Amino acid sequence: ALISLLIFISTNTFAEDDVSHIYCGQMLDVESEEIIDGVMISVDPKTEKVIEINSNIRLADANNPLDLSNYFCLPGLIDMHTHISEKTSSDLSEFLTRSQEEQLAEARENAQTTLEVGFTSIRDVGVYIAWTDKRLRDEINQGLTPGPRMQISGYYLTIPGGGGDIDIPDYKGEVPEHIRQGVTRGKDQFRQRAEKAVNGGADLLKMIASGAVLAYGSTPGSPEMNPDEIEAVVNVGQEAGIRVTAHAHGAESIKQAILAGVNSIEHASLIDDEGIRLAKEKGVALSMDIYNGDYINTVGVIEEWPEEFLRKNRETTQIQRENFTKAHQAGVIIVYGTDAGVYPHGDNAKQFAYMVNHGMTSLEAIQSATIVAAKVMNWEDRVGQIKPGYFADIIAVRDNPLLNIRLLEDINVVIKGGVVYKAN
């Protein structure tokens, strides 16, 4: 049969098959910004890519397609800032006693959940237990584990006690070596750690340029890496031909990272007018997790997260949203990045409504998670659009999300590479 569904029977048991024709009642072309009626998408199951797209086709004239005639189809979504190997926890000591196998088991669940809610590609921008993300990526690529296409960073590049290190006050236990693969100081040492990440299989480099919210003794607005260290990491990425991103809440660190040549900035909470101007001028993308603060402020209070974490979250949430609006109005590239892992995987789409509420149109928000994200991650030739030559990564909802962006919080159909992973 040309059509069958991948049905998840339980968390770890699934059956899969592929489709060669998909019929969409309506389809959004994120590049042309057109809504097209009666679209037949032909897929090559061997390459997992779209062969041909024909519009204004009647379902009655189609040859046994997957019938989505009552659905609105879009490209699979992209989340540019996840921690897919980890789950929400304010107790960082858990990572000091957990094995990589235990972490990987958790990662597999997160990957399946993320795929089922329509995110068919992600960047994983940090994992405490080094290279867990690589093992997950490779399992997905080999067809052993259901999950999104992944770009991984392997480990954080950070200073001792910085936002990517686990430095818990009064902790007396041993800190495993795999926690501190990227912890160092000095430009030469950062270069060496970055080269080790590249040689180990990282798809991108992630550095912690300024302080973090969910780290003890780390101040979001304060620089942690100096300009020479930042530049050393950027140079390694450029030499290897891979993207480099910087975690930077603080205005000074944001500007240092942009001037050093990073491709994107994570969080950008305290960016100032000069930083916005530089980001626009240099074509540097911002990934601003403007939903995340509400989750921390609600669940973190209920679960009694450390007051230091809650205070820093309060200090950055509202100003980050204001700066999101300013950056968008200035024409800065903004990609869809959520920090999933700080909040539960599966809630990735909740940020769409926040982006619209803070100045984007629904179309712009969708583009930030498709065509714009694909370009920033250097995958613009394979994902982010429904187009011949691109992977057949397609999602479908019951109505037009341009009229109600929150429809994306409940995706009905998820197809990755021509395989149906979810069909409600």
C-alpha positions as CSV (number, residue, x, y, z in Angstrom):
1,A,0.0,0.0,0.0
2,L,1.2,3.5,-0.8
3,I,-0.3,4.8,2.4
4,S,0.2,3.7,6.0
5,L,0.6,5.4,9.3
6,L,3.3,5.3,11.8
7,I,1.4,4.5,15.0
8,F,3.0,5.0,18.4
9,I,1.8,2.0,20.4
10,S,3.8,3.0,23.5
11,T,6.7,5.2,24.4
12,N,9.2,2.8,23.0
13,T,7.3,0.7,20.5
14,F,6.3,2.0,17.1
15,A,5.6,0.8,13.5
16,E,6.5,2.9,10.5
17,D,6.0,3.0,6.8
18,D,6.2,5.8,4.2
19,V,3.9,7.6,1.8
20,S,4.6,8.5,-1.8
21,H,1.8,11.0,-2.4
22,I,0.3,13.5,0.0
23,Y,-2.8,15.5,-0.9
24,C,-3.2,18.8,1.1
25,G,-6.5,20.8,1.0
26,Q,-4.4,23.9,1.5
27,M,-0.6,24.5,1.7
28,L,1.4,27.5,2.9
29,D,4.4,28.3,0.7
30,V,6.6,30.1,3.2
31,E,8.8,31.5,0.6
32,S,6.2,33.1,-1.7
33,E,3.8,33.6,1.2
34,E,1.0,32.1,-0.9
35,I,-1.7,29.8,0.3
36,I,-2.2,27.2,-2.4
37,D,-5.4,25.0,-2.8
38,G,-5.5,21.4,-3.8
39,V,-1.8,20.5,-3.6
40,M,-0.4,17.1,-4.5
41,I,3.1,16.4,-3.1
42,S,5.0,13.5,-4.6
43,V,7.7,11.9,-2.4
44,D,10.6,9.6,-3.2
45,P,10.7,7.1,-0.3
46,K,14.3,6.3,-1.0
47,T,15.7,9.8,-0.7
48,E,12.9,11.0,1.7
49,K,12.6,14.1,-0.5
50,V,9.9,15.9,-2.4
51,I,9.9,15.1,-6.1
52,E,7.1,17.2,-7.4
53,I,4.4,19.6,-6.3
54,N,1.2,20.1,-8.3
55,S,-1.6,22.5,-7.4
56,N,-5.3,22.8,-8.1
57,I,-5.6,19.1,-8.2
58,R,-8.9,17.4,-7.3
59,L,-8.7,14.7,-4.8
60,A,-10.9,12.5,-7.0
61,D,-8.2,12.7,-9.7
62,A,-5.3,11.7,-7.3
63,N,-3.7,8.3,-7.2
64,N,-4.3,6.8,-3.7
65,P,-2.6,9.7,-1.7
66,L,-2.5,10.3,2.0
67,D,-5.7,12.3,2.2
68,L,-5.2,15.6,4.0
69,S,-7.9,17.3,2.0
70,N,-9.4,18.8,5.2
71,Y,-6.1,20.0,6.5
72,F,-3.8,23.0,6.1
73,C,-0.2,21.9,5.4
74,L,3.1,23.6,6.4
75,P,6.8,22.7,6.4
76,G,8.0,20.9,9.5
77,L,8.9,23.3,12.2
78,I,12.5,24.1,13.5
79,D,13.4,24.9,17.0
80,M,16.8,26.6,17.1
81,H,17.4,26.4,20.9
82,T,16.7,23.1,22.6
83,H,18.3,21.0,25.3
84,I,16.7,17.8,24.0
85,S,18.9,15.5,26.0
86,E,17.6,16.9,29.3
87,K,14.4,17.5,31.2
88,T,13.2,20.3,33.4
89,S,15.0,20.4,36.7
90,S,16.3,23.1,39.0
91,D,18.5,20.5,40.8
92,L,21.7,20.6,38.9
93,S,23.3,18.0,41.1
94,E,21.3,15.4,39.3
95,F,23.7,15.7,36.3
96,L,26.7,15.0,38.5
97,T,25.5,11.5,39.5
98,R,23.7,10.4,36.3
99,S,25.3,8.2,33.7
100,Q,25.2,8.9,30.0
101,E,23.1,5.9,29.4
102,E,20.5,7.2,31.8
103,Q,20.6,10.6,30.2
104,L,20.3,9.0,26.7
105,A,17.2,7.1,27.7
106,E,15.6,10.4,28.7
107,A,16.8,12.0,25.5
108,R,15.1,9.4,23.4
109,E,11.8,10.2,25.1
110,N,12.3,13.9,24.5
111,A,13.2,13.4,20.9
112,Q,10.0,11.4,20.2
113,T,7.9,14.0,22.0
114,T,9.5,16.9,20.1
115,L,8.8,15.2,16.7
116,E,5.2,14.4,17.6
117,V,4.5,18.1,18.2
118,G,5.7,19.0,14.7
119,F,9.3,20.0,15.2
120,T,11.1,18.0,12.5
121,S,14.4,19.8,12.9
122,I,16.2,21.2,15.9
123,R,19.5,22.6,17.1
124,D,20.7,21.2,20.5
125,V,22.7,24.0,22.0
126,G,24.1,22.4,25.1
127,V,24.2,19.3,27.2
128,Y,25.9,18.9,30.6
129,I,26.9,15.3,30.0
130,A,29.1,15.7,27.0
131,W,28.2,14.1,23.7
132,T,24.8,12.7,24.8
133,D,23.3,14.8,22.0
134,K,25.7,13.3,19.5
135,R,24.6,9.7,20.4
136,L,21.0,10.8,20.1
137,R,21.6,12.5,16.7
138,D,23.4,9.4,15.4
139,E,20.6,7.0,16.5
140,I,18.0,9.2,14.8
141,N,20.0,9.4,11.6
142,Q,20.4,5.6,11.6
143,G,16.7,5.1,12.1
144,L,17.0,3.5,15.5
145,T,15.1,6.3,17.4
146,P,12.2,8.5,16.2
147,G,13.1,12.1,16.5
148,P,13.8,15.3,14.6
149,R,16.8,16.1,12.4
150,M,19.5,17.4,14.8
151,Q,22.4,19.8,14.8
152,I,24.5,19.3,18.0
153,S,27.2,21.1,19.9
154,G,28.6,18.3,22.0
155,Y,29.2,20.4,25.1
156,Y,29.3,24.0,26.4
157,L,32.3,26.2,25.9
158,T,32.4,28.1,29.2
159,I,34.7,29.5,31.9
160,P,35.0,27.7,35.3
161,G,32.0,28.5,37.4
162,G,30.3,30.1,34.3
163,G,26.9,29.6,32.9
164,G,27.8,26.3,31.2
165,D,29.5,24.8,34.2
166,I,27.9,23.0,37.1
167,D,29.3,24.8,40.2
168,I,27.0,24.1,43.1
169,P,27.7,25.9,46.4
170,D,28.8,23.5,49.2
171,Y,28.7,20.5,46.9
172,K,31.2,18.0,48.3
173,G,30.9,15.2,45.7
174,E,33.1,14.5,42.6
175,V,32.4,16.4,39.4
176,P,32.8,13.9,36.5
177,E,35.1,14.8,33.7
178,H,32.3,14.6,31.1
179,I,30.7,17.5,32.8
180,R,33.6,19.8,32.1
181,Q,34.7,19.0,28.6
182,G,34.4,22.6,27.4
183,V,35.3,24.4,30.7
184,T,38.5,26.4,30.3
185,R,40.1,29.8,30.2
186,G,42.3,31.7,27.8
187,K,42.1,32.1,24.0
188,D,44.5,29.2,23.3
189,Q,42.6,26.8,25.6
190,F,39.3,27.8,24.2
191,R,40.6,27.2,20.7
192,Q,41.7,23.8,21.7
193,R,38.3,22.9,23.3
194,A,36.5,24.2,20.2
195,E,38.7,22.2,17.9
196,K,38.0,19.1,20.1
197,A,34.3,19.7,19.6
198,V,34.7,20.0,15.9
199,N,36.8,16.9,15.6
200,G,34.4,15.0,17.9
201,G,31.4,15.6,15.5
202,A,29.8,18.9,16.6
203,D,27.6,20.5,13.9
204,L,27.9,23.9,15.6
205,L,29.9,25.6,18.4
206,K,28.1,27.0,21.4
207,M,29.9,29.3,23.8
208,I,28.6,31.0,27.0
209,A,29.8,34.6,26.6
210,S,27.9,36.1,29.5
211,G,26.2,34.9,32.7
212,A,23.2,32.7,32.9
213,V,19.8,32.6,34.7
214,L,19.8,29.0,35.8
215,A,23.4,28.8,37.2
216,Y,24.7,29.6,40.6
217,G,26.8,32.7,41.0
218,S,26.4,33.6,37.3
219,T,25.1,37.1,36.5
220,P,23.2,37.3,33.1
221,G,24.4,40.9,32.4
222,S,28.0,40.3,33.1
223,P,30.6,39.1,30.6
224,E,32.2,35.7,31.3
225,M,34.4,35.1,28.2
226,N,36.6,37.9,27.0
227,P,36.7,39.2,23.4
228,D,39.9,37.2,22.6
229,E,38.3,34.0,23.8
230,I,35.2,34.6,21.9
231,E,37.1,35.3,18.7
232,A,39.2,32.1,19.1
233,V,36.0,30.0,19.2
234,V,34.6,31.9,16.2
235,N,37.8,31.3,14.2
236,V,37.6,27.6,14.8
237,G,34.0,27.5,13.6
238,Q,34.8,29.5,10.5
239,E,37.8,27.3,9.6
240,A,35.7,24.2,10.0
241,G,32.8,25.7,8.0
242,I,30.2,25.3,10.8
243,R,28.0,27.9,12.6
244,V,28.9,29.5,15.9
245,T,26.4,30.8,18.4
246,A,26.9,32.6,21.7
247,H,24.7,32.5,24.8
248,A,24.7,36.2,25.7
249,H,22.1,37.9,27.9
250,G,24.3,41.0,28.5
251,A,24.6,43.9,26.2
252,E,28.4,44.0,26.3
253,S,28.8,40.3,25.5
254,I,26.3,40.5,22.7
255,K,28.3,43.2,21.0
256,Q,31.6,41.4,21.5
257,A,30.2,38.3,20.0
258,I,28.7,40.0,17.0
259,L,31.9,41.9,16.3
260,A,33.8,38.6,16.6
261,G,31.7,37.1,13.8
262,V,29.2,34.8,15.4
263,N,26.2,33.7,13.4
264,S,23.6,34.0,16.1
265,I,23.0,35.1,19.7
266,E,21.0,33.1,22.2
267,H,18.6,34.9,24.6
268,A,19.8,38.5,23.8
269,S,17.8,39.6,26.8
270,L,19.6,42.9,27.6
271,I,20.6,43.9,24.1
272,D,20.9,47.6,23.7
273,D,20.3,49.9,20.7
274,E,23.9,49.6,19.5
275,G,23.6,45.8,19.7
276,I,20.4,45.8,17.7
277,R,22.1,48.0,15.1
278,L,25.2,45.7,14.9
279,A,23.0,42.6,14.6
280,K,21.1,44.2,11.7
281,E,24.3,45.5,10.1
282,K,26.2,42.2,10.4
283,G,23.2,39.9,9.6
284,V,23.5,38.1,13.0
285,A,20.3,36.3,14.1
286,L,18.8,36.5,17.5
287,S,17.1,33.5,19.2
288,M,15.0,35.0,22.0
289,D,13.1,32.5,24.2
290,I,10.3,34.9,25.2
291,Y,7.9,32.2,26.4
292,N,10.3,30.6,28.8
293,G,10.2,33.3,31.5
294,D,6.5,32.7,32.3
295,Y,7.1,29.0,32.8
296,I,10.0,29.6,35.2
297,N,8.1,32.3,37.1
298,T,5.0,30.0,37.5
299,V,6.4,26.5,37.9
300,G,9.6,27.6,39.5
301,V,7.7,29.3,42.3
302,I,5.4,26.3,42.8
303,E,8.3,23.9,42.9
304,E,10.5,26.3,45.0
305,W,13.4,26.6,42.6
306,P,16.4,28.5,44.1
307,E,15.5,32.1,44.7
308,E,18.7,33.2,42.8
309,F,17.3,31.6,39.7
310,L,13.8,33.1,40.1
311,R,15.2,36.5,40.8
312,K,17.4,36.5,37.7
313,N,14.4,35.3,35.6
314,R,12.3,38.2,36.9
315,E,15.1,40.6,36.0
316,T,15.4,39.4,32.4
317,T,11.9,38.3,31.3
318,Q,10.1,41.6,30.6
319,I,13.1,43.4,29.2
320,Q,13.8,40.6,26.8
321,R,10.3,40.8,25.4
322,E,10.6,44.6,25.0
323,N,13.9,44.1,23.2
324,F,12.4,41.4,21.0
325,T,9.9,44.0,19.8
326,K,12.6,46.6,19.2
327,A,14.8,44.2,17.4
328,H,12.0,43.0,15.2
329,Q,10.9,46.5,14.4
330,A,14.5,47.3,13.4
331,G,14.6,44.4,10.9
332,V,17.0,42.1,12.8
333,I,16.8,38.4,11.8
334,I,14.9,36.5,14.6
335,V,14.7,32.8,14.6
336,Y,12.4,30.5,16.6
337,G,14.3,29.3,19.7
338,T,12.6,28.2,22.9
339,D,15.1,26.8,25.4
340,A,13.0,23.6,25.6
341,G,14.4,21.5,28.3
342,V,14.2,24.3,30.8
343,Y,10.4,23.8,30.3
344,P,8.8,20.5,29.2
345,H,9.6,19.2,25.7
346,G,6.4,19.1,23.7
347,D,5.4,22.6,24.6
348,N,7.8,24.1,22.0
349,A,4.9,25.7,20.0
350,K,3.7,27.8,22.9
351,Q,6.1,30.5,22.0
352,F,4.4,31.3,18.7
353,A,1.6,33.3,20.4
354,Y,4.2,35.2,22.4
355,M,6.0,36.2,19.3
356,V,2.8,37.4,17.7
357,N,1.8,39.3,20.8
358,H,5.1,41.1,20.8
359,G,5.1,42.4,17.3
360,M,5.4,39.6,14.7
361,T,2.7,38.7,12.2
362,S,1.6,35.1,12.3
363,L,3.4,34.6,9.0
364,E,6.6,36.1,10.3
365,A,6.5,33.8,13.3
366,I,6.0,30.7,11.1
367,Q,8.8,31.9,8.8
368,S,11.1,32.3,11.9
369,A,10.6,28.5,12.5
370,T,10.9,27.4,8.9
371,I,12.6,29.3,6.1
372,V,14.5,31.8,8.3
373,A,15.7,29.2,10.8
374,A,16.8,26.9,8.0
375,K,19.0,29.6,6.5
376,V,20.6,30.5,9.8
377,M,21.5,26.9,10.5
378,N,22.9,26.5,6.9
379,W,20.2,23.9,6.0
380,E,18.3,26.2,3.6
381,D,18.8,23.7,0.8
382,R,17.1,20.8,2.6
383,V,14.5,21.9,5.2
384,G,12.2,24.8,6.0
385,Q,10.1,24.6,2.8
386,I,7.8,22.1,1.0
387,K,9.7,22.1,-2.3
388,P,11.2,19.7,-4.8
389,G,14.6,18.6,-3.6
390,Y,13.8,19.2,0.1
391,F,13.1,16.6,2.7
392,A,9.4,15.7,2.9
393,D,9.0,17.2,6.4
394,I,5.3,18.3,6.6
395,I,2.9,19.1,9.3
396,A,-0.9,19.6,9.1
397,V,-3.5,21.3,11.2
398,R,-7.3,21.5,10.9
399,D,-7.4,25.2,10.0
400,N,-5.3,28.2,8.8
401,P,-2.7,29.1,11.5
402,L,-2.3,32.5,10.0
403,L,-5.7,33.2,11.4
404,N,-5.0,31.5,14.7
405,I,-1.4,30.9,15.5
406,R,-2.2,28.8,18.5
407,L,-3.4,26.0,16.2
408,L,0.3,25.1,16.0
409,E,0.1,24.1,19.7
410,D,-1.9,21.0,18.6
411,I,-0.5,19.6,15.4
412,N,-2.7,16.9,13.9
413,V,-0.3,15.3,11.4
414,V,3.5,15.0,11.4
415,I,5.4,13.7,8.5
416,K,9.2,13.5,8.5
417,G,11.0,12.4,5.3
418,G,7.8,11.0,3.9
419,V,7.1,8.9,7.0
420,V,3.9,9.6,9.0
421,Y,4.8,9.8,12.6
422,K,1.5,11.2,13.9
423,A,-2.0,11.3,12.5
424,N,-4.9,12.4,14.6
